[in-house]
Amino acid sequence: MTNKFKIINDPVHGFISIPHEILFDVIEHPYFQRLRRISQTGLLNLIFPGATHTRFHHALGAMHLMFTALETLRLKGVEISKEEEKSAMLAILLHDVGHGPFSHALENMLMDDWHHEKLSLLLMNKMNEEFNGELSMAIEMFQGKYNRKFFNQLISSQLDVDRLDYLKRDSFYTGVSEGNVNTQRIISMMNVSDDELVIDAKGIYSIENFLTARMFMYWQVYYHKTSALAEYLLVKILGRAKFLVSQGKQLPASENLAYFLYKNEFQKATEEDIQRFTELDDNDVIQAIKFWTKNEDVVLSYLCNCVIQRKFPKTLISSKPFEGEFIDDKIAKTNLFFGEGIGLELVDQISRNLLPYNEEDQPIYLLQKNGEKITLDHSENQILSSFINQLNTKYILSFPREI
């Protein structure tokens, strides 16, 4: 019998304990161990060198915050059974198990619009069979089908433990202190009313601080113009590779990556699709990009060298779309330098938009002293909420440095 009640040392939250045996068994599972080889923030370490942490880190941190949140709710008189606690911890532990290599950038490329949440659910169901149904309640919570709504809100809402962990973790590893949220304070303000997750009214400023920290992290880190470009380059590289393969070109790649490059039908995931997917990680993609830096296709080798040598194209950022003439000029100059037709492949306008707080979709509720619930945007004490419910879009133009 191995000791399954281990303690893990996490640089962000300190010691994380594993209070249920099944949690340890799930962490040991190959599907979960794969997350050690999937970066949490893609190519972000090319911009913030410290951002080398993985999805494995993040899932454990989110599980720890879930445990803390449930303890807090119990202290406030919310009845939570051991079975519910275990299931909520399992659900958050596995919420990202379906992430592929460089997740968001590539999930649409590899398997026609197979969203990671869909894949996570699929893998959870497969694991549930292996664990004789022990994950059934966790899967209900993950899908929002469990009869007590606050469990699903802790897993996925505008104020869930997933966001609390990744903001604090990404802020820690990138060194961008604006994103550092006070997770303990926010969790200590959580409460439940009518089986819904609410925040004690006196916690309003912690919540506003969390929402603005998230906004700063998006514009300063995730949507930083070079971060946005790096992610976009990955999508373009795989798109180009898939195109060349469809034209009959041979491209060197690991067996599992080649499988997805050459396959085009993904209406329903087959057993082989799933098996291959769970063996794929960041290393397959980086290895392929290294191979392709020497490819005879000008576009593919150019894009791959951008990533491997960190010689990114030039970028301009603007709050309005770039003028058509300006873009056409960049395309013409690129054609002159690289050859006819290349400009369209190497000049791109990317846009990124962010709505820091959506008052329509799952608003955050404040619980007042008299037991009434009001939404965040209706609180008299709000300072910033009226500013953070507006959609903001930035445009990024990228073109080769050579022109």
C-alpha positions in Angstrom: 0.0 0.0 0.0 1.6 3.3 -1.0 0.9 6.4 1.0 -1.5 8.3 -1.1 -2.0 11.2 1.4 1.1 13.0 0.1 2.0 16.7 0.5 3.2 18.6 -2.6 5.3 21.8 -2.3 4.0 24.5 -4.6 5.9 27.8 -5.0 2.7 29.7 -5.3 0.4 28.3 -2.5 2.9 26.6 -0.3 2.1 23.0 0.8 -0.8 21.3 -1.0 -2.2 18.2 0.6 -4.1 15.4 -1.0 -7.0 14.5 1.3 -8.5 11.6 -0.8 -6.9 8.5 -2.2 -8.7 8.8 -5.5 -7.1 12.2 -6.1 -3.7 10.6 -5.8 -4.7 7.8 -8.2 -5.9 10.4 -10.7 -2.7 12.5 -10.5 -0.7 9.3 -11.1 -2.8 8.5 -14.3 -0.9 8.9 -17.6 -3.5 11.3 -18.9 -2.8 13.6 -16.0 1.0 13.1 -16.0 1.0 14.3 -19.6 0.1 17.8 -18.3 3.7 18.1 -17.0 4.7 18.3 -20.7 2.0 20.9 -21.6 3.0 24.5 -20.9 0.4 26.6 -19.1 1.1 29.7 -21.2 2.3 28.4 -24.5 5.2 30.3 -26.0 4.9 33.1 -23.4 8.4 32.3 -22.1 9.8 33.9 -25.2 8.5 37.2 -23.8 8.5 36.5 -20.1 11.4 34.0 -19.6 10.1 32.8 -16.2 6.8 31.6 -17.7 7.8 27.9 -18.0 5.2 26.5 -15.7 2.9 23.7 -16.8 -0.8 22.7 -16.8 0.2 20.1 -14.2 1.2 22.9 -11.7 -2.0 24.8 -12.4 -4.4 21.8 -12.0 -2.8 21.0 -8.6 -3.1 24.7 -7.5 -6.7 24.9 -8.5 -7.5 21.7 -6.6 -5.9 23.2 -3.5 -8.0 26.4 -3.8 -11.1 24.3 -4.3 -10.3 22.5 -1.0 -9.8 25.9 0.8 -13.0 27.3 -0.7 -15.1 24.3 0.5 -13.5 24.5 4.0 -14.5 28.2 4.1 -18.1 27.5 3.0 -18.4 24.8 5.7 -17.3 27.2 8.4 -20.2 29.5 7.2 -22.7 26.7 7.7 -22.9 25.3 4.2 -23.3 21.5 4.4 -20.9 19.8 2.1 -20.5 16.0 2.3 -17.1 14.2 2.0 -18.4 12.8 -1.3 -19.1 16.3 -2.6 -15.8 17.6 -1.5 -13.9 14.7 -3.2 -16.0 15.2 -6.4 -15.5 18.9 -6.6 -11.7 18.5 -6.1 -11.7 15.8 -8.8 -13.6 18.0 -11.2 -11.3 20.9 -10.9 -8.2 18.7 -11.0 -9.3 17.3 -14.3 -10.8 20.5 -15.8 -7.8 20.9 -18.2 -7.0 17.3 -18.8 -8.1 17.7 -22.5 -5.6 20.5 -23.3 -3.4 19.7 -26.2 0.1 21.1 -26.9 0.1 24.9 -26.8 -3.6 24.5 -26.0 -5.6 27.4 -27.1 -3.4 28.1 -30.1 -3.7 24.7 -31.6 -6.9 23.1 -30.4 -8.8 24.1 -33.6 -5.9 23.1 -35.9 -5.4 19.6 -34.8 -8.9 18.3 -34.5 -11.4 20.5 -36.3 -12.9 22.6 -33.5 -12.5 20.0 -30.8 -12.6 22.3 -27.8 -10.5 21.3 -24.8 -13.5 21.1 -22.6 -15.1 18.6 -24.9 -11.9 16.6 -24.8 -11.6 16.9 -21.0 -15.1 15.5 -20.6 -14.3 12.6 -23.0 -11.1 11.7 -21.1 -12.9 12.0 -17.7 -15.5 9.5 -18.9 -12.8 7.1 -20.0 -11.1 7.5 -16.6 -14.4 7.0 -14.9 -14.7 3.6 -16.4 -11.2 2.7 -15.2 -12.1 3.9 -11.7 -15.4 2.1 -11.5 -17.6 5.1 -11.6 -15.8 7.0 -8.8 -15.7 10.2 -11.0 -19.5 10.2 -11.8 -20.4 13.0 -9.4 -17.3 15.0 -10.5 -18.4 14.8 -14.1 -21.9 16.0 -13.2 -20.4 19.0 -11.4 -18.1 19.7 -14.3 -21.0 19.7 -16.7 -23.2 21.8 -14.4 -25.7 19.0 -14.0 -25.3 18.5 -10.3 -28.3 19.8 -8.3 -26.2 22.2 -6.2 -25.2 25.0 -8.6 -22.4 26.5 -6.6 -20.1 23.5 -7.2 -20.2 24.2 -10.9 -19.7 27.9 -10.3 -16.5 27.2 -8.3 -15.2 25.2 -11.3 -16.4 27.5 -14.1 -17.8 31.1 -13.7 -16.5 34.6 -13.7 -15.1 34.0 -10.3 -13.9 30.4 -10.1 -10.9 28.7 -8.5 -9.5 28.0 -12.0 -9.1 31.8 -12.6 -7.9 32.5 -9.1 -5.1 30.0 -9.6 -4.0 30.8 -13.1 -3.9 34.6 -12.4 -1.9 34.2 -9.3 0.4 31.6 -10.9 0.9 33.4 -14.2 1.6 36.6 -12.3 4.2 34.8 -10.1 6.0 33.1 -13.0 5.9 36.1 -15.4 6.9 38.5 -12.7 4.0 40.8 -13.7 2.9 41.9 -10.2 -0.3 43.6 -11.4 -1.9 40.2 -11.8 -1.2 39.1 -8.2 -4.7 38.5 -6.7 -5.2 37.9 -3.0 -6.8 34.4 -3.4 -7.1 33.9 0.4 -9.0 37.1 0.9 -11.3 36.3 -2.0 -12.0 32.8 -0.9 -12.7 33.9 2.6 -15.4 36.2 1.2 -17.2 33.3 -0.6 -20.6 32.2 0.5 -23.7 30.3 -0.7 -27.2 31.6 -1.0 -30.0 29.5 -2.5 -27.3 27.0 -3.7 -25.6 29.7 -5.7 -22.1 31.1 -5.1 -22.1 34.6 -3.8 -19.6 37.0 -2.2 -20.1 38.7 1.1 -20.8 42.3 0.3 -17.8 43.6 2.3 -15.6 41.7 -0.2 -16.5 44.0 -3.1 -13.1 45.7 -3.4 -11.3 42.3 -3.4 -13.6 41.3 -6.3 -13.0 44.6 -8.2 -9.3 44.1 -7.6 -9.5 40.6 -9.0 -11.4 41.8 -12.1 -8.9 44.6 -12.8 -5.9 42.3 -12.2 -7.4 39.9 -14.7 -7.8 42.8 -17.2 -4.1 43.9 -16.7 -2.9 40.3 -17.1 -4.7 40.0 -20.4 -3.4 43.2 -21.9 0.0 43.0 -20.3 0.7 39.3 -20.7 -1.7 37.1 -22.6 -2.6 39.8 -25.2 0.8 41.5 -25.1 1.5 42.2 -28.8 4.4 39.8 -29.0 2.5 37.1 -27.0 -0.4 37.4 -29.3 1.9 37.1 -32.3 3.8 34.1 -30.9 0.5 32.2 -30.4 -0.6 33.2 -33.9 2.6 32.0 -35.5 2.0 28.5 -34.0 -1.4 28.4 -35.6 0.0 29.6 -38.9 2.9 27.0 -38.8 0.5 24.1 -38.3 -1.9 25.5 -40.8 0.9 25.8 -43.4 2.1 22.3 -42.5 -1.4 20.8 -43.0 -1.7 22.6 -46.3 1.7 21.3 -47.6 0.8 17.8 -46.5 -2.5 18.0 -48.4 -0.5 19.0 -51.5 1.4 15.7 -51.2 4.6 17.1 -49.6 6.3 15.0 -46.9 7.1 16.7 -43.6 9.2 15.1 -40.9 7.2 14.9 -37.6 6.8 12.5 -34.6 4.4 9.7 -35.3 1.6 11.2 -33.2 1.8 14.7 -34.7 2.1 13.3 -38.2 -1.2 11.4 -37.5 -3.0 14.7 -36.9 -1.3 16.5 -39.8 -2.3 13.8 -42.3 -5.8 13.1 -41.0 -8.7 15.4 -42.0 -11.8 13.7 -40.7 -12.6 14.3 -37.1 -16.4 14.3 -37.0 -16.4 11.7 -34.1 -13.3 11.0 -32.1 -12.2 7.4 -32.7 -10.3 5.3 -30.1 -7.1 5.9 -32.1 -7.7 9.7 -32.2 -8.0 9.7 -28.4 -5.0 7.4 -27.8 -2.8 9.6 -30.2 -4.0 12.8 -28.6 -3.1 11.7 -25.1 0.4 10.9 -26.3 0.9 14.3 -27.8 2.6 17.1 -26.0 4.6 20.3 -26.5 7.8 18.4 -27.3 6.2 16.9 -30.5 5.4 20.4 -31.8 8.7 22.0 -30.9 10.6 19.1 -32.4 8.6 19.5 -35.7 9.1 23.2 -35.8 12.9 22.6 -35.4 12.8 20.2 -38.3 10.9 22.5 -40.5 13.2 25.5 -40.1 15.2 24.0 -43.0 12.1 23.2 -45.2 12.2 24.3 -48.8 8.9 26.0 -48.4 9.8 29.6 -47.9 6.7 30.4 -45.8 7.0 27.4 -43.5 10.8 27.7 -42.9 10.4 31.5 -42.3 7.7 31.0 -39.7 9.5 28.2 -37.9 12.7 30.2 -37.7 10.8 33.1 -36.2 9.9 30.9 -33.3 13.1 28.8 -32.9 15.5 31.8 -33.2 13.0 34.2 -31.6 13.3 36.5 -34.6 9.7 37.7 -34.6 8.2 39.7 -37.3 7.7 43.4 -36.6 4.4 44.3 -34.9 2.3 47.5 -34.6 -0.6 47.8 -32.2 -3.6 50.0 -32.5 -7.1 50.5 -31.1 -8.5 50.8 -34.6 -8.2 48.4 -37.6 -5.2 49.2 -39.9 -6.0 50.9 -43.2 -6.3 48.6 -46.2 -3.7 50.7 -48.2 -1.2 50.5 -45.4 -1.6 46.7 -45.3 -1.4 46.4 -49.1 1.9 48.3 -49.1 3.4 45.9 -46.6 2.2 42.9 -48.7 3.7 44.5 -51.9 7.1 45.1 -50.1 7.1 41.5 -48.8 6.4 40.1 -52.3 9.4 42.1 -53.6 11.7 40.7 -50.9 10.5 37.1 -50.7 8.8 36.5 -54.1 5.4 36.9 -55.5 2.4 35.6 -53.4 4.4 35.4 -50.2 3.2 38.7 -48.9 -0.3 37.4 -48.3 1.1 34.6 -46.2 3.5 36.7 -44.0 1.5 39.9 -43.4 -1.3 39.6 -40.9 -3.7 41.7 -38.9 -4.7 40.0 -35.7 -7.3 41.3 -33.3 -7.8 40.5 -29.6 -10.8 41.6 -27.6 -11.6 41.4 -23.9 -14.7 42.0 -21.8 -13.3 42.1 -18.3 -16.7 41.6 -16.6 -19.8 40.3 -18.3 -22.9 41.5 -16.3 -25.3 39.4 -18.5 -23.6 36.0 -18.3 -23.3 34.5 -14.8 -22.9 37.9 -13.0 -21.2 38.0 -9.6 -23.7 38.3 -6.7 -23.0 40.1 -3.5 -24.7 38.9 -0.3 -25.8 41.8 1.9 -26.1 41.8 5.6 -29.9 41.5 5.4 -29.6 38.3 3.3 -30.5 40.0 0.0 -28.4 39.4 -3.2 -27.5 42.1 -5.6 -25.3 41.9 -8.7 -21.8 43.5 -8.6 -22.8 46.3 -11.0 -25.7 47.3 -8.8 -23.7 47.8 -5.7 -23.5 51.4 -4.4 -20.0 50.7 -3.2 -18.5 49.8 -6.5 -15.6 51.9 -7.7 -14.5 50.3 -11.0 -17.2 47.9 -12.1 -18.9 50.4 -14.3 -15.6 50.7 -16.3 -14.9 47.0 -16.7 -18.0 45.9 -18.4 -17.1 47.4 -21.8 -15.6 45.4 -24.6 -12.2 46.5 -25.6 -10.4 45.5 -28.8 -6.8 45.9 -30.0 -5.5 45.3 -33.5 -2.0 44.0 -34.2 -0.3 44.1 -37.6 2.7 41.8 -38.2 5.0 41.9 -41.2 8.5 40.6 -41.8 11.4 42.6 -40.3 13.2 42.4 -43.7 10.9 44.9 -45.4 
